[in-house]
Amino acid sequence: MANTIKQITTDGGDKHNLGNIETAAVKAVEQGNNVLAGTNTHSGENAFTGGVNNNIKLLVAGADQVVTAADSGKIIVFNAAAATLCTLPAPKIGMKFTFITSIIATGDHEIQAGTNGHGFLGGVTVVSTTAAKSDNFSANANGADDFITQTGGTNGGGAGSIVTIVGISDTSAAGCWLVSGNLLAVGSTVVTPFATT
C-alpha cells in the first residue's frame, strides 16, 4: 500500500506537514517486518494476514523428534499417522508442552522423558470413541513411568487427543513432569498409556 499521508494532526489538534524524512519513515513501517515491544494500544479494526502459528510445532514421523526448552508454551502436534517418538528436554519448573493429535495414530505416538530419572506424575482420561467405555489412569506414584504411548487403539491416539505436560521440578529426580489430558481411543476396552519403556 503506497503512503499518501502528507499531513497529520497532533494530540493537541495542531496540523503538521510531513517532510521527506517522516514520509520515508512511514513507508519503511508499511513495507518492513515490524516488531512491537513494550505496551502497545491498538484501536479500530486490525487485519492480520499470513497466519499466526509461532506457538505450534508440527512433528513428523520418526524416532528422532525432540522438543527443546525454547518450545515451552507451544502446542506440539502429532501430525503424521506413522510411529513418532518425541523426547522432552531436561525439566525446568514451569515448562509447559501441550501435545495434540491431528490424525489417528497407526504407529505408536510416544512422549518420552529425557532420561529414566525424569518420570511422570498425574493422570489422563482415556475415552473410547467406538464404545461406551472410559477410564482414568494415573502414572506410577513414584514417578518411574517415563513413557506415554498412544497407539491409535485402546490407549489413545485418536484425532483430538490432548496431553499437557508441565515441569514441576528441575532436578534429576523421578516425577519431574506433571501430566493431564484426555485421550481418544478405539475399542471396547481402554488401557493406560503410561509405561517405563
C-alpha positions as CSV (number, residue, x, y, z in Angstrom):
1,M,0.0,0.0,0.0
2,A,1.5,3.3,-1.1
3,N,1.8,6.0,1.5
4,T,-0.4,9.1,0.7
5,I,-0.1,10.7,4.1
6,K,1.1,14.3,3.8
7,Q,-0.2,15.8,7.0
8,I,-1.0,14.6,10.5
9,T,-3.0,16.0,13.4
10,T,-1.1,16.0,16.7
11,D,-2.6,15.1,20.0
12,G,-3.1,18.7,20.7
13,G,-5.1,19.2,17.5
14,D,-2.4,21.1,15.6
15,K,-1.7,20.2,11.9
16,H,1.8,19.1,11.0
17,N,3.1,18.7,7.4
18,L,5.3,15.6,6.9
19,G,8.7,16.2,5.4
20,N,10.7,13.7,3.3
21,I,12.2,12.1,6.4
22,E,8.9,11.5,8.1
23,T,7.4,10.2,4.8
24,A,10.3,7.8,4.4
25,A,9.8,6.5,7.9
26,V,6.1,5.8,7.3
27,K,7.0,3.9,4.1
28,A,9.6,1.9,6.0
29,V,7.0,0.8,8.6
30,E,4.5,-0.1,5.9
31,Q,7.0,-2.2,4.0
32,G,9.1,-3.8,6.6
33,N,8.8,-6.6,9.2
34,N,7.7,-4.6,12.2
35,V,8.2,-5.7,15.8
36,L,6.3,-4.1,18.6
37,A,7.8,-4.1,22.1
38,G,6.6,-2.7,25.4
39,T,3.0,-1.6,25.9
40,N,1.1,-1.0,22.7
41,T,-2.5,0.1,22.2
42,H,-4.5,-0.7,19.0
43,S,-7.9,0.8,18.3
44,G,-10.2,0.4,15.3
45,E,-10.2,-2.6,13.0
46,N,-6.9,-4.5,12.6
47,A,-6.3,-7.1,9.8
48,F,-3.6,-9.7,10.0
49,T,-2.6,-11.9,7.1
50,G,-0.2,-14.8,6.6
51,G,-1.4,-16.9,9.5
52,V,-0.1,-16.9,13.0
53,N,1.5,-20.2,14.1
54,N,4.6,-19.2,16.1
55,N,3.3,-21.3,19.0
56,I,2.9,-24.5,17.1
57,K,5.4,-27.2,16.4
58,L,4.5,-30.0,13.9
59,L,6.1,-33.4,14.5
60,V,6.9,-35.7,11.6
61,A,7.1,-39.4,11.7
62,G,10.3,-40.9,13.2
63,A,12.1,-41.7,16.5
64,D,14.2,-38.5,16.4
65,Q,11.6,-35.8,17.3
66,V,12.5,-33.5,20.2
67,V,11.1,-30.6,21.9
68,T,13.5,-28.1,23.5
69,A,13.3,-25.6,26.3
70,A,12.6,-23.0,23.6
71,D,9.4,-24.9,22.6
72,S,7.9,-24.4,26.1
73,G,4.4,-22.9,25.8
74,K,3.9,-24.3,22.3
75,I,1.3,-26.7,21.0
76,I,3.1,-29.8,19.8
77,V,1.2,-31.6,17.1
78,F,1.4,-35.3,16.2
79,N,0.9,-34.6,12.5
80,A,1.7,-38.0,11.0
81,A,-0.2,-41.2,11.5
82,A,3.0,-43.3,11.5
83,A,5.1,-44.0,14.6
84,T,6.5,-40.9,16.1
85,L,8.7,-40.7,19.2
86,C,9.2,-37.2,20.8
87,T,11.7,-36.7,23.6
88,L,11.3,-34.0,26.2
89,P,14.2,-31.7,27.3
90,A,15.7,-31.6,30.8
91,P,12.9,-30.4,33.0
92,K,12.6,-26.9,34.4
93,I,9.9,-25.7,36.8
94,G,7.1,-24.1,34.7
95,M,8.0,-25.5,31.3
96,K,4.8,-26.5,29.5
97,F,4.1,-28.5,26.4
98,T,0.6,-29.3,25.0
99,F,0.6,-32.3,22.7
100,I,-2.4,-32.8,20.4
101,T,-3.1,-35.5,17.8
102,S,-4.4,-34.3,14.5
103,I,-4.7,-37.7,12.8
104,I,-5.4,-41.2,14.3
105,A,-2.1,-43.0,15.1
106,T,-1.4,-46.1,13.0
107,G,2.0,-46.4,14.8
108,D,3.0,-45.6,18.3
109,H,2.8,-41.8,19.2
110,E,5.2,-41.7,22.1
111,I,6.2,-38.9,24.5
112,Q,9.4,-39.8,26.4
113,A,11.1,-38.1,29.3
114,G,14.7,-37.2,28.5
115,T,16.1,-39.8,30.9
116,N,14.8,-42.6,33.1
117,G,15.1,-40.3,36.1
118,H,12.6,-37.7,34.7
119,G,9.3,-39.6,35.0
120,F,5.7,-38.5,35.0
121,L,3.2,-37.8,37.8
122,G,-0.5,-37.1,37.3
123,G,-3.0,-38.8,35.0
124,V,-5.3,-38.8,32.0
125,T,-8.7,-39.9,31.0
126,V,-9.0,-42.4,28.1
127,V,-12.3,-42.4,26.3
128,S,-13.4,-44.9,23.6
129,T,-14.9,-43.2,20.5
130,T,-16.5,-46.5,19.4
131,A,-17.9,-47.9,22.6
132,A,-19.4,-46.6,25.9
133,K,-16.2,-47.0,27.8
134,S,-13.8,-44.7,29.6
135,D,-11.5,-44.8,32.5
136,N,-8.9,-42.6,34.3
137,F,-5.3,-43.7,34.5
138,S,-2.5,-42.3,36.6
139,A,1.2,-42.5,36.2
140,N,3.1,-44.6,38.8
141,A,3.1,-42.5,42.0
142,N,6.8,-43.0,42.4
143,G,7.5,-41.1,39.1
144,A,9.0,-44.2,37.4
145,D,6.9,-44.0,34.3
146,D,8.8,-42.1,31.6
147,F,6.8,-43.0,28.5
148,I,3.3,-42.0,27.4
149,T,2.3,-44.2,24.4
150,Q,-0.8,-43.8,22.2
151,T,-1.3,-46.5,19.6
152,G,-4.5,-45.3,18.0
153,G,-6.2,-48.2,19.8
154,T,-7.1,-48.9,23.4
155,N,-4.7,-46.3,25.0
156,G,-5.5,-43.2,22.9
157,G,-4.0,-41.6,19.8
158,G,-7.3,-40.7,18.1
159,A,-7.5,-37.4,16.4
160,G,-8.3,-34.8,19.1
161,S,-6.3,-36.5,21.9
162,I,-4.6,-33.9,24.1
163,V,-1.8,-34.3,26.7
164,T,-0.5,-31.3,28.8
165,I,2.9,-31.8,30.4
166,V,4.3,-29.2,32.9
167,G,7.7,-29.2,34.6
168,I,7.3,-29.3,38.4
169,S,10.9,-30.0,39.3
170,D,14.3,-29.0,37.7
171,T,16.3,-31.6,39.5
172,S,17.2,-35.0,38.1
173,A,14.6,-36.9,40.1
174,A,11.7,-39.1,39.3
175,G,8.4,-37.2,39.0
176,C,9.7,-34.1,37.2
177,W,6.7,-33.8,34.9
178,L,3.0,-33.4,35.8
179,V,0.7,-34.8,33.1
180,S,-3.0,-34.2,32.5
181,G,-5.1,-34.9,29.4
182,N,-8.0,-36.6,27.5
183,L,-7.1,-39.3,25.1
184,L,-9.4,-40.7,22.5
185,A,-9.3,-44.4,22.0
186,V,-10.9,-47.1,19.8
187,G,-12.4,-50.3,21.0
188,S,-14.5,-51.8,23.8
189,T,-11.7,-51.6,26.4
190,V,-9.3,-48.8,27.4
191,V,-5.9,-49.2,29.0
192,T,-3.2,-46.9,30.5
193,P,-0.8,-45.1,28.2
194,F,1.9,-44.9,30.9
195,A,4.9,-47.2,31.0
196,T,8.6,-47.4,32.0
197,T,9.6,-48.4,28.4
